Amino acid sequence: MTTMLNRRYTLVEKIGEGGMGTVYRAHDRLTGDEVAMKQVLSLSAPAGARIPGDAAKRAESLRLALAQEFRTLASLRHPNIITVLDYGFDGDDAKPYFTMEWLHNARSILHAGRGLPLQEKIGLIVQVLQALAYLHRRGIVHRDLKPANVLVTKDEPDGLRVRVLDFGLAAIRNTLQPTENVVLGTLHYLAPELLQGKAASEASDMYAVGVIAYELITGKHPFMQDGDDPSDLVIAVLTRAPDLMRLWETTLVNVDSALPPQDDAPTNAPLHEQANVDTVMLAPSHLAGAQPTTASTDAPLGSVTFDDSRDEPTLRLNVDQLETDLANLQQRGSDPMSTDSDAAVHLPSTLPLGTPDFFQTREIRAVGGDNRLIDIFSRLLSKNPAERPVDAQMLIGELCSAVGLPIPPETSAIRESYLQAAAFVGRDEELAQLNAALDSALQSKGSAWLVAGESGVGKSRLLDELRIRALVKGMVVLKGQGATSGTLYHIWRDPIRRLALFDPPDDSAASVFKRIVSDFDTLIGRDIPLDSALVKPSQLAKALTEWFGAQTQPILLLLEDLQWAQDSLDTLESLNQLAADHKLLIVANFRDDESPDLPDQLPTMRFLKLKRLSPQAIADLGAAMLGSAGKKPEVLELLQRETEGNAFFMVEVINALAQRSGRLSAIADSLATGTLPERIFTGGLLQIVQRRLDRVPGEAQPLLRAAAVAGRRLDAAVLRHIQPTVDYGAWLRVCADAAFIEPAQFAGPEVWQFAHDKLREGLLYMMDAEERKRAHRAVAVAIEAVYADDPTVHAVALTEHWYEAGDKKKERQYARHAIKRAHMLSDFHGEIALIKRALEDGGDDTRDSADVMKSMGEALFQLGDFAEAKIHHEKTLAVARRINYAEVEAFALSGLGRISAYQGDYVTARQLIEACLPLYDKAVQAGETPTRAAITSKAACLNDLFVVASMQGDYEYAAKQVVQAIELYRSINNKKGIADCLNYLGNLAELRHDYDEARRLYLESRATYLEMAQRQGVATSGYYLGRLEEEAGNTAEARRWYDDSRAIYEQIGDRYNVADTIVCQGFVCLAEGDPEGAEALFLEGMMIAREMGAMPPLLHGLSGYATLWEHQGKYESSADLLACMSVNDSLDDAMRDVRLKPLREKLVPHFPNGLPAQSSKTAEEWVALVLPSTEARAESPPAVV
């Protein structure tokens, strides 16, 4: 079959069908995995026809049942319980479905257990009980345990693994009520009290386990005989004692030898088990034999009937009639199931009826048998629920002891199920708020919410609970995850992939998304041309906003860890504004202890702060994790003291207690014996690290410490090189069992990382200085060996490791590469940090030191800190002259020249930069500089001269410099240098008013920068393109270019160009008729420029004010300021042409006698007028005429 569901699931084959629905094996196109899908049967009527009332009620009942099953399963996580994955609706009649993990070659517990020794059979039952222990701790009663709902797979290396499934009848304990003549479940496993109309409980689940275990060991049902019909079975369950002698005899056989495994069900297997041979994944159960809709006229009990109008034939009991029937049988003094008068069962006068046969137990003792197992089954199958064991953990101990098995250790997976997937507590108010927002979104009244809280406070769990509710209500749920080391726009990858399956976008948007999601064309089923250009934030925002805006289905968009998605905040803000009148609810979270200012960047989102858990919530969560032990005052006091309401640390503390005691269930024993420590750990971290480390074998610890030194994410190749003799896979399992590492999210199944970076930090803290030194050296050597082709790719890491290893020579060798790489990527803050590290020893007068020092002034210059940049360039210049290092001397002079130019002193700038040229020639002649490096430096110097000469209006000289520079760059194929020159040639074309040529050059340079991921260059080309569009009157396009450039400049910290671009945005605002917005932007840009001491952006801002005042009719002030700027040497000709010339033309008609030739104020006075102190500006705006 090839049916497709919601464009995501390909139905491969049908594996089961019943009255409630159908189960399929399906292929998930989104993940590539096989899944099991359970879907409600279609009850739609033919066109024009109506569904009958009873059928419609049944359809609604089935939908609710499936939704309840999903809600129950979605909140559970245990290695012995099936994992639910997704929930949705399909078809015109909105048939609901949900998907689960696919269990390969799964068999029912009875079939899997055939031929196994007794101990292994008991091992399977123990796994069932481990699942029940977890469910009952959560307050969930399964109500339909049977062999078909207990599947077994062979998982390497763990052997046979049990999964409990089919939670269609599961319910919370405190919601269960007695039934009125209807018993839900499978007859063969229904406890006696359920047949009497009483409520289900943990005891009725344990009874079902007893029946399954009995069948597993003996191959027979404990109460049913060959030829019995369902009515006979009801009487037997209520009146007959189980045959414990058969159980004892079978266990004797099983102890010594195993029955041979069989492919087919044996002829003496229970009928209901034969009917479900190799049932897979939630196949509906069937009653034994025929399934009559009503009792036949000769049925033994008139009180027993069946109703097949439900998902499976449902037992209907008339309890009053049942009591009468049983009383009549008792008066006859005979067992209605037996023809032997010696086997008469004398029933007590009150129900429940029947107990295991005392004489069977006595006989077993008489022949010397071990009756511990018999005693256990006697209690499990008791007619009285009060006599049955209800503590699954205690029963595990009893069963293991009875057959000589050690109690299985509490695995990390089981422990984590109690801790990480405990009941949801303490967030009812917050969940209610978000749930109300969800309901509003379904009515096309969407909203956007920002959930804040410290790391570990419970933000992710809150979003997950909301996800479950949204799925059940029919919403499409999209989830994105921020990542510390993710690619650009990483947080949008999964939402884009998920939504593409529901509604593929048009080719224009698809081309944007494909650059973020590489397999996007595969997902949507058509080829999309790949554009190698980087996706701009505005492009992504536009594509996502239009795509989401076109959706008709309700959507819940969940975004986690926004503190790691700074590149996507503007896009998110655009999407937020769409939500209000769409069926769209956006809920994002972030760590406010790491990014406290993030809400300011998302002003349209509603803010929801998660505080730490209250003392009552801590008590509730402690009870959910530990049961009764969690309610003890001393435990509560310890949890409050050590965690202060942080859910993550609460998990860590209880984990530490369990490790000390051996298992969660043993914590109570520690309390009883007074061995609970005063403090679990000091400061919360190191003791947890030590306790986890104690669980790692000694031979595995050195590699774990090396991994901690290498970084949070594990590099398998590097670690294998460090210890080539270690079995890496086994080492991973050991460390995972100790909860040190976990699979890295969104990074593939083979990538592992430390479960929390604090665990890694704790390991580092525990290492002494010499051990850390050795480990850093080992990691550095391994990286060099593994990535021998180009170790500079890991230059930043190698710089760190060699620094920690104390090898200054190696550190500086890679530091230079790391510094260059940071500069190329416009990561100026990172570059400065690397330079400081490289110069920590004080910086000797050596060429190595000078090579590092020269970059500091340039990085500070790019960040707009001209004062500090000048200091560092002067220091570098002094060192270079002392050691006669001509190349670095030239670099420092050029840097000082650029600072002078940006401060408006073009004469000094030109003198300094021209002095560099002979120094570069000297460096080449002296052989101290490689030819390529010399050419690059000389060409850069020529470009600097172009900039200065252009600002002076000496365009002929400027043109000669850039022509020489581009020839030099082309001779060595220096792409960045060529792109820089193209921009400068574009400037010259613009001054000649050859705008087409200028545009061509800017676009060509931008393409080169994009190819190199050179962000500053991309922004600069965009700035020039924005200026062209502004001059042409295309304000929308100009705004787009300026917005993109400003965003990049802000990301890299280029404050000078941020200031200048903001002023340009102000001019666009003014052209669009928004003078208030324009003034705000002029002020913002000028304030940044004043902070830096950068004169050109300040003058640019003043030209904005002059234009604004003309727009407002303040012609005298505008003309006065224009006069000041017209004679200022710091204003370049491009600015005069673009800003002052149009203004002059507008002012001329208002001054018949000519514009004023002189200004009443200097440029500094005008700046002081429009930029007074912050306080004065707030109280009194500039007074202009």
LUMGUTI-47964 format. One record per residue (C-alpha): residue in one letter; y negated, x negated, z. Coordinates in steps of 0.5 Angstrom, whole numbers, plus 500, padded with zeros to 3 digits. Each point is the difference from the previous one (the first is absolute). Layout:
! residues N
AYXZ/...
! end
This chain:
! residues 1185
M500500500/T493497498/T495506504/M494497502/L497502507/N492499501/R500494495/R503496505/Y507502501/T506500495/L506504502/V506496499/E505505502/K502506505/I504498506/G500506504/E498508500/G500505504/G496507502/M494496503/G499495494/T502494496/V501493501/Y499495495/R501492499/A493498497/H496494497/D493499503/R496497495/L494498504/T505496505/G506499495/D505502505/E505505500/V499506505/A503506502/M496506499/K501507503/Q497506497/V500507502/L503505494/S495503496/L500508501/S495501495/A500507496/P500501493/A493501496/G497506502/A505502506/R499499507/I505497505/P503505505/G497500507/D506497503/A501495495/A493498501/K500500508/R507495499/A496496495/E494499505/S505499505/L503494496/R494497499/L498500507/A507497502/L499494495/A493499503/Q503500507/E505495498/F495495497/R495501506/T506498504/L503494496/A493497499/S498499507/L507497501/R502492499/H507498502/P505496497/N505505501/I496506497/I498501493/T494498497/V495505497/L495498495/D496505496/Y499507500/G497504494/F500507496/D503501493/G500505495/D496507499/D503503506/A498493504/K507499502/P499495506/Y505493500/F500494504/T503493499/M504496504/E503493500/W506500495/L507498504/H504496495/N508502501/A499504506/R506504503/S500505505/I502497507/L507503500/H501497493/A497493502/G504500506/R507501497/G505494502/L495496504/P502498507/L498504506/Q495495502/E496501493/K501507500/I496500507/G495495497/L498506495/I500505506/V495495504/Q496500494/V499507500/L499500507/Q494495499/A497505495/L501506505/A497496506/Y494498495/L499508498/H501502507/R495496503/R495503495/G502506502/I503502494/V507504499/H504499494/R504507500/D504498494/L504494501/K506500496/P504495496/A496501494/N494499503/V502493503/L501495494/V503493500/T498494496/K502493500/D494496501/E500492499/P500497505/D501505505/G506504498/L501507500/R493504502/V499507502/R495505497/V498507503/L497504496/D499508498/F494502505/G499507497/L502503507/A497495504/A495502505/I496498506/R504501507/N494504503/T500505494/L507502500/Q502507502/P506504501/T502503493/E501508499/N507501497/V499494495/V502493501/L498494495/G504494499/T507499497/L505504504/H505494501/Y495496504/L497506504/A500499507/P503506504/E493502503/L497501493/L506505499/Q497503506/G493501497/K497494505/A495495497/A502494497/S499493505/E502493500/A506502503/S502504494/D499494496/M504496504/Y506505499/A499500493/V501492501/G506501504/V503505494/I499494495/A503495504/Y506504501/E501501493/L498493498/I506497505/T505506499/G499502493/K500507503/H495505503/P500501508/F501508499/M502502493/Q507500498/D503501493/G499507497/D494502505/D494504497/P493499503/S501506505/D506496503/L496494500/V495504504/I505502505/A503493501/V493497501/L499505506/T507500503/R504495498/A501493503/P500494495/D506496499/L499494504/M507498500/R499499492/L494496501/W504495505/E506500496/T495498494/T496495504/L507496501/V501500493/N493497498/V500495506/D506496497/S499502492/A496503495/L502506496/P499498492/P494502497/Q501505495/D495502494/D502507500/A499505506/P507501504/T503506499/N499501508/A493499500/P496505502/L498505495/H493500501/E500492499/Q505501494/A494505497/N495494500/V504494498/D495494499/T494505501/V494496499/M493501502/L499507503/A505504496/P500507503/S506501505/H505505499/L504504504/A508499500/G504504495/A496507497/Q493502502/P501507501/T493504501/T503505505/A506499504/S506503498/T503507503/D505496503/A496494503/P502499507/L493500502/G496506498/S494496503/V500495495/T497500493/F497496495/D493500496/D500496493/S493502499/R498494503/D500493498/E507500502/P505505503/T497501507/L504503506/R498506502/L502502507/N499506504/V500497507/D502507504/Q505501495/L503493501/E500501507/T504507500/D505497495/L501494504/A501504506/N505504497/L504494498/Q500498507/Q503506502/R506499495/G501494504/S501496494/D497495495/P499504494/M501493496/S507499503/T506504499/D503496506/S500504507/D500493504/A494498497/A496506502/V493498502/H497504506/L493500499/P495500505/S496507501/T493496498/L498496494/P501495498/L507500500/G505494499/T501493503/P504494498/D507501502/F501496507/F507499499/Q499496494/T496495503/R505500506/E505499495/I496494497/R500497507/A507501501/V502496494/G495494502/G495502494/D493498501/N496506501/R493498500/L499502492/I504506502/D495502505/I494499496/F503505495/S501505505/R493500502/L497499493/L504507498/S499503506/K499508500/N494499505/P494496497/A498498507/E507496500/R498496494/P497493500/V493501497/D498492501/A502497493/Q499493503/M504501506/L506503496/I499494495/G502496506/E506504502/L503500493/C499493499/S503499507/A506504499/V502497493/G498493503/L494499495/P494496503/I494504500/P496499493/P494496501/E493504499/T498497494/S493499498/A500506495/I502505505/R495497505/E495501495/S502507499/Y498502507/L494496500/Q497500493/A502508499/A499503507/A497507500/F493500498/V496501506/G493499502/R496502494/D501508500/E492501499/E499495495/L506502496/A497507501/Q494498496/L503497495/N505506499/A494505499/A497495495/L506500496/D500508500/S493500498/A502495494/L505505498/Q494505499/S496495496/K496498506/G502493500/S497494504/A501493502/W502497507/L500493503/V504499505/A498494505/G504496505/E502493503/S506497497/G507504503/V496506502/G504505496/K496501494/S506499495/R504505504/L495505500/L499500492/D508500499/E500507504/L495502496/R503498494/I507504502/R495507501/A497499493/L506499497/V503506503/K494504498/G501498492/M495494500/V501494496/V499494505/L498494497/K500494505/G496493499/Q501494504/G495494501/A503493500/T497494503/S503496494/G500506495/T497499493/L494503498/Y499508501/H507499503/I499507504/W500504494/R506498497/D505504503/P496507500/I498498492/R508499499/R502507504/L494504497/A502498493/L507503500/F496507502/D495499495/P499494495/P493499498/D497499494/D500493496/S493498502/A502501508/A507497499/S497494497/V496499506/F506501505/K505496496/R496494502/I502502507/V507503499/S504495495/D505505499/F495506499/D502501492/T507501502/L499505506/I496504495/G504499494/R496498495/D497493498/I493498503/P496494497/L499495505/D493498501/S500493503/A493501503/L499501508/V499507502/K493501503/P500505506/S495504496/Q506501494/L505501506/A496505503/K498504494/A507500498/L503503507/T495505501/E501503493/W507500501/F500503507/G495505498/A504503494/Q506501505/T502507502/Q506499505/P497498507/I500493502/L500496506/L498493499/L502495506/L497493500/E502495505/D497494503/L493501496/Q498493504/W504497495/A497503494/Q493498500/D501500492/S501508500/L495503504/D495501495/T505504496/L503504506/E493502502/S499503492/L507503501/N497503507/Q495504497/L504504495/A505502506/A495506503/D501505494/H507498498/K507500503/L500493503/L500498507/I499492500/V502497507/A499492501/N501496506/F498493502/R500495506/D493501503/D501494504/E500496494/S495503495/P496504505/D494501495/L505503495/P497508501/D493498498/Q503498493/L504507500/P494505502/T503506497/M506500504/R501503506/F502496506/L506501505/K501494505/L507499503/K499498507/R506497504/L505505503/S498503506/P505499507/Q503507498/A501498493/I503493502/A505504505/D502505494/L501494496/G504496505/A505506501/A501501493/M502493499/L504499507/G502507502/S500501508/A498493501/G494500496/K497505505/K501496507/P493498503/E502493500/V501500492/L494504499/E496495504/L502494496/L499503494/Q493502501/R499493503/E503496494/T498505494/E493503502/G502506496/N502496493/A506503497/F502493497/F500496506/M504506504/V505499495/E500492501/V500501508/I506505499/N504495495/A499495505/L503504506/A506502496/Q501493498/R500498507/S505505502/G504500494/R498507497/L495506501/S505504504/A501494505/I493500502/A501505505/D505496503/S495494501/L496505503/A505502505/T502493502/G492498501/T501495494/L494502496/P495495500/E493500503/R497498493/I504501493/F496494497/T493497501/G495502496/G505504496/L502495494/L503494502/Q506503505/I502504494/V500495495/Q504496505/R505506501/R501501493/L501492499/D505500505/R504505495/V500495495/P505494500/G498493501/E502498494/A496505496/Q493499504/P498494497/L499503493/L497506503/R495496503/A499496494/A499507497/A494502505/V497494498/A500501492/G497507501/R501507501/R504502494/L506496499/D501495494/A508500499/A499494495/V496496505/L504502506/R507498496/H497493499/I498499507/Q507501502/P505500494/T506501504/V498506504/D503507497/Y494503498/G503507500/A503500507/W494497503/L496506497/R505504503/V499497507/C493500500/A499507498/D505502505/A496497505/A494504497/F496493498/I500502493/E500506495/P500502493/A493499497/Q497507498/F499500493/A502493498/G507502498/P507500504/E501492500/V493499503/W500499508/Q494499505/F499500507/A500507503/H493498503/D496494500/K499500507/L507498500/R499494496/E494498504/G504500506/L505496497/L495495498/Y497500507/M507499503/M500493496/D498494503/A495496496/E505495497/E505505498/R494504496/K498493497/R507499497/A501507498/H493500496/R502494497/A507503498/V497506497/A495496496/V505495497/A505506498/I494504497/E499494496/A507499498/V501507498/Y494501496/A500493497/D497502494/D493502502/P500500508/T492501499/V502507500/H501500507/A494495502/V498504505/A506501504/L502492499/T493498502/E501504507/H507497501/W498493498/Y494501505/E505503506/A505494498/G494495501/D500497493/K493499498/K501497494/K505506497/E495505503/R494497496/Q505500494/Y501507500/A493502503/R497498494/H504505496/A500505505/I492500500/K500500492/R504506500/A496504505/H494498496/M503502494/L502507503/S493500503/D503500507/F494497503/H501501507/G507498499/E498494497/I495498505/A506501505/L504495496/I494495500/K499500507/R508499502/A500494495/L494497504/E502501507/D501493501/G492499499/G500498493/D501492499/D495497494/T506500495/R501503493/D505505503/S495502505/A494501495/D504504495/V502505505/M492500503/K497501493/S503507500/M497502507/G493501497/E502503494/A504506504/L495501504/F495500494/Q504506497/L500504507/G492499500/D500496506/F495495496/A498497507/E507497502/A501499493/K494495499/I503497507/H507498497/H497498493/E496495503/K505498505/T505499494/L494496496/A500495506/V507499500/A501499492/R494495500/R503496506/I507499497/N497500493/Y503506497/A496502494/E504507498/V499503507/E493497500/A498504494/F504506503/A496500506/L493499496/S502506495/G502505506/L493498503/G497502494/R503506499/I497502507/S493498498/A501505494/Y502506504/Q494499505/G496500494/D498492499/Y502499493/V496493499/T504497506/A507503498/R499497493/Q498493502/L506500505/I505503495/E498495494/A501495505/C507501500/L502499493/P500492500/L504500506/Y505504497/D500495494/K500494505/A506503504/V504500493/Q498493498/A502498507/G507503499/E499504507/T501507497/P505502495/T497502493/R502507501/A497501506/A493496498/I500505494/T500506504/S495498505/K495497495/A501507496/A499504507/C494496501/L497501493/N501508501/D496499507/L494497495/F501506496/V499505506/V494496502/A497499493/S501507499/M496502506/Q494496498/G500503493/D502493497/Y505504495/E501494495/Y502495505/A504505504/A504502493/K501493499/Q503499507/V505506499/V502498493/Q502493503/A504503506/I504505495/E502494496/L502496506/Y504506503/R504501493/S502493499/I504500507/N501508499/N497502506/K500507500/K496502506/G494495498/I501503493/A499507503/D494498504/C497497493/L501507497/N496503505/Y494495499/L500501493/G500508501/N494499504/L497496494/A502506496/E497505504/L493496501/R500500492/H502508500/D506499497/Y504505504/D506500496/E501493500/A499500508/R505505501/R505497496/L499493504/Y500504506/L507504499/E503493497/S498497506/R502505505/A507501496/T501492502/Y498501507/L505506501/E506496497/M498494505/A499505506/Q494497501/R496506504/Q493497500/G500499493/V503507498/A494503505/T495495496/S502503493/G500507503/Y493499503/Y497498493/L503505496/G497505505/R494497499/L501501492/E502508501/E494501505/E495497495/A503505495/G499506504/N507501501/T500501508/A507502501/E503494497/A495496503/R502503507/R507499499/W499492498/Y496499506/D504504505/D506495498/S496494500/R497501507/A507502503/I503493497/Y494497503/E501503507/Q507498500/I499493499/G494499504/D495499495/R494502503/Y495498495/N503504495/V501506504/A493500502/D498499492/T505506498/I498505505/V493499498/C502502493/Q504506503/G493502502/F497499493/V506505498/C498505505/L493500498/A502501493/E504506502/G495503504/D501498507/P494497503/E503500507/G507497498/A496495496/E496498506/A506499505/L503496495/F494495499/L499500507/E508498501/G500495495/M493496502/M502500508/I507496498/A495495495/R495499506/E506499505/M502494495/G494498498/A501501492/M494501497/P502503493/P503506503/L494501504/L496500494/H505505497/G499505505/L493499500/S500502493/G504506502/Y494502505/A495500494/T504504496/L501505505/W493501502/E498501493/H506505499/Q496503507/G493500497/K498494504/Y497496494/E495496504/S506497505/S504499494/A495497496/D498495506/L508498501/L501499492/A494495500/C503496506/M507500496/S497498494/V497493502/N506499504/D504494498/S506502503/L501506496/D504498494/D499502493/A506505499/M497504506/R493500497/D503503494/V505505503/R496502506/L492498499/K499502493/P502507500/L496501507/R494497497/E500505494/K501506504/L494498504/V495498495/P498507498/H498501507/F495494500/P495501494/N496493502/G507496501/L505499505/P498495506/A501493498/Q500498508/S504503506/S497501506/K506497504/T505495499/A507501498/E502498508/E495506502/W503505495/V507498503/A497501507/L497507498/V506503498/L505496504/P497500507/S504500507/T506504500/E497504506/A493501496/R503502494/A504506504/E494502503/S495499494/P501500493/P496495495/A493503499/V498499493/V495504496/
! end
